[in-house]
Amino acid sequence: MLIIGSHVSFGPTQLMGSLKEALSYGANTFMFYTGAPTNTKRKDINSIFTNDALELMNEENIDLKNIVAHAPYIVNLANRSSEDKYNFSIDFLKEEVKRCEELGITKLVLHPGSAVNMTKEEGLQNIINGLNKIIDNDTKVVILLETMAGKGSELGRDLEEIKTIIDGVNRQECIGVCLDTCHLNDSGVEIGEFDLYLQAFDNIIGIDKIGCIHINDSKNEKGSHKDRHANIGFGTIGFDKLIKVIYHEQLKDIPKILETPYIGDTDDDKSRLYAPYKFEIEMIKAQQFDSDLFRKIRDYYKK
């Protein structure tokens, strides 16, 4: 069974709101932030919303194990230039893990971080030290390190950097990987030769460590190190290559999450934005590219 969904909001009704948004897109999984992705302000988890959501998931045959949370972008375990900020990131991520556990979520995606004003080796060691403080003997959540495009001093841009981090974590059963097709492309991976990449991944890290895949096209050429997502089939990777990743037999049990851009009223007017996920998921299920996708999205939301 195809496990496909998208990023959704975690609003006033928390997990229940996230679930209802995902269902409106025809999804059977989803990814959310437990608060805003750009700050560390968090509201208490409401158990009533959580229990209602779990009941509805059961009715809709959605497996909680396939639901994914994402840590905020601004948390940076690689940077230790300020000990206070470094310790804050560790303490905050400890709380994010607890929030996931309270929600029953077992997968938390994390950007490894950027080695600002320090060597790559120092940055990698900072990430390892931080993760070993975050993951304790009682941790039930698996932290998924996201593959990155390699902007500036970003770490996690290749298999060797990811492996170095995993090898340094004490409880390796609590660490995994989230592939991102846009990031892979922008880091220099040829998505059209995905089987070769997957073989290398299995040899270096182990395919069993893949816990989630972000499905995004890219606005940039391979190896650009820019990280700009495009809608499915409208970027430099292309629909056919992404479909092969989505339906890859070795990845069939792994949730695929869309993080593609919202669509504006016109290509030039971004004053109003519309979620593309319902139509991208339909296109993916049909395995047929629809060049008229943007018009259909605009017409649907303007009814």
N, C-alpha and C positions, 0 to 999 in steps of 0.2 A: 504493500500500500504506500502510495506517495504521501509523505509527511511534509506538508507545505503550509507556510503562513507568512506573517510579516511583523514588522515592528508595529506595536499598538501603544496607545496611551494608558497611563495608570492614573486615572482621574479621581473624582470624588468618591466613586464606588469601588475604587481600587481593582482587585483581581476580577470582580464581577464585570466591571466596565471594560476591562481589557478583553475578557472572554467574549462579551457581546459584540465588541467591535470586530474581533477576529471572525466570529460566526457570520457577521454581515458581509465579510469578504469571501465566504466559502472556504475558510481555512480550517485546518484541524490541528494547528499548533500556532504559537505566537511568541514574540519576544517583547519584553517591556523593561523599563527602568522603574525602580521602586520609588522614584521621585524624579525631579528634573535632571536631565543628563548633563546639564551645564553647571550644577551647583550641588552642595552636599546637604541641603535642607531636606528633612524627612519628617513625615507625619507617622504617628503610630499605626501599626497594622490593625485593621478592624476585623476581628474574628468572624463577625456576622457576614460581612461581605465575602470573606474567604470561604466560609462553609457553604454559602449559597452558590458560589462559583464552582466549588468542588462537586456539589450536587448536580449542577447543570452540565459540567464536563462529563460526568458519569452518564447522564441522559443522552448526551451528544457523542458518546464513544470517543472522547478526547482523552488521551493518556497524559496524566500530569507529568510523567517522566520526560515527555517531549517538550514541555514548556520551558522557556529560557529567560533568565534575567540578564541584564547588562549593567555593569558598573559604569559610573559617570566617566566621561572623557577626561575630566580635569584631574583625576587621581593619577599620580605619577610615581610609581615605586622605584623607578630608575634614578631619579634625581635626589641626591642627598646633600645638596649644597646648603640646605637649611635643615638642621636636625629636627626642629619643631614641625616643619611642614612634612618631613618624611614620616615622623611618628604619627602625625595627624592622619596621613594617608593610610597607614597601617591600622590605626584604631578605627577609622571610618570603614575600611573594608571588612574588618572584623564584625562590625555592626551590620553591614550589608549581607554578610554570610548568615548572620543570625536572623535577619529579616527574611531571607530566602527560606531558611529552615522553618520559620514560623508560617510561611505561605505553603510549605511543602515542595518548594522548588529545589531541584537537585543540580541545576546547571547555571553557573554565573560566568558570563563572558567578561574578560578583562583585557584592555589594551596593555601590553607589557610596560610601556613607558618610554620616555626619551632621555638619553644620557646627556643632559644639558651641562656644558662646561666641564665634561669629564670624559674619560676614555670609554670605549664600548665595554671593555672588560670590567671596569668599575661599575658601569650601569647595570650590567648583567648580574654582578654580585649583589648589588643593592636590591634588585628584584628578588633574587633568591633569598636573601636575608629577610626581606619583607614577607614573602610568602610563607617562610618557615615560622614566622611569628603569627601570621593570620590563621594558618592551618594547624589546629591542635589535635589531640587524640580523639576529641569528640566531634570533629567536623564531619558533616554528612554531605556537604555540597562539593561538587567538582568544579574547580575554577578552570575555565577554558581560556587559554592564551590565544588571542586573536592574531592571525598572520597579518602583518602590516605592509604598507606600500613602501616604507623606507624614506619618508619625508625627513629632511634634516637629520637629526640624531635619533630618530625612532629606532627602537629595537624590536626584534621579532620579524625582521624582513626576510629571513631565510631559515631553512631547516636547521642549520647548525646553531643559530642563536636560540631557537626554540628548544632544541635538544639540550643545550647547555643549561637553560633554566630548569627544564624538567629533571635533568640528572642531579641538580643541586637541591631539589625539594625532598624533604625527609619522607613525607607520606605521599608517594608518587601515585597512589590510587586516587588521590584528591586533586590531581592536576591532569589537564587534557588540552585539546587544541580546538579552536574554531577557525575553519578556513573561510576566507572571504575572497570571492572570485575577482572582484575589482582590485583589491589589494594585491592579490597574486599577480594579476596582469601588470599592474603598475610597478611591482617589484622586479619584474622581468621574466615571470613564468609564462610560457606559451600554453594558454588554455586549450588550444587545439591539439596539444599533445598531453592532455591531462593524465592519460594512463601512465606515461613516463614519470610525471610528477608524483602520482599516487604510489608508484613502485618505489621511487626514491624515498618518499615519506615513510612507507612501510619498512624499508631497509634501515633508515636512520632513526626513526621515532617509534614506528609501529602503528598500523592503521587503526588499531583498537583505541587509540588515544583521541581520534576525531569524534567530538561530541556534538558538533553543530556546524552548519555551513551557511554563511551569508551569501545569498545569490544576488549579485549586482553586476550590471554591465558597467563599462568604464568610458568616460569621456576622453581618456588619454591613451596614447600609444603605449605598447608594452615597454616596460622599463623606464617610464617617465618619472616614477617616484612622486606622484602628485596626489593620488587618492581623491578622485571626483567621480561619484557614482552616476550612472546613466540608467534609464529605464531599460527593461529587458528587450533586447533586440535592436535598440536604438544607439548603441555604443560601438566601440572598436572591437569588443569581443564577439558580439553577434549572437543571435538567437540559437542557431544550431549547436554551437559549441557549449552554450550554457545548458541546453536541454540534455546534452550528453552527460554533463556533470550531475544535473538534477536526477536523471534516471539511471545513473551508474549503479550497476548491480551490487558492487561492494559497499555502496553508501545508502542502500535502500531503507535502512532502519534509522537513519540519522535525520533529524529535523532540518529542513531547509527554510531559511528566513529571508524575506525580501526587505531590503533597506533602500529601495529606489526612490528617486525624487518625486515630490508632489508635482502636479501639473497645474500651470497657471491658466487664466482665462484665454490667453493667447500665448504664443511663443515669446512675445515681448512683454506682455502684461502679467506681472506676478502678484498683483494686488489681492487676488483671491486664489487660493491653492486647493487642489482636490487630490485626495488619496487615490493612487492608481491600482491598489492591491487587488481589489475584486476582479478587475479586468486582466491584470497580469496573471493572476492565479488561473483564471479561465483559459487564458492563452496557453499557459504552461500545461494545464490538464489536457487540452486539445492537441498539444504538441504542434501547433500551427501558428506561425508568426502573423500578426495582424498589423499591417502598416497604418491602419486607420484607428489605432488604439487611442490616440490623444483626443480625437474628435468624439469618440464614443464615451470617453471619461467625462469630457466637458458637457456633452448632451445629457448624460445621466444625472449629474449634479445640478444642472440648470432646470430640471423638470419642475 
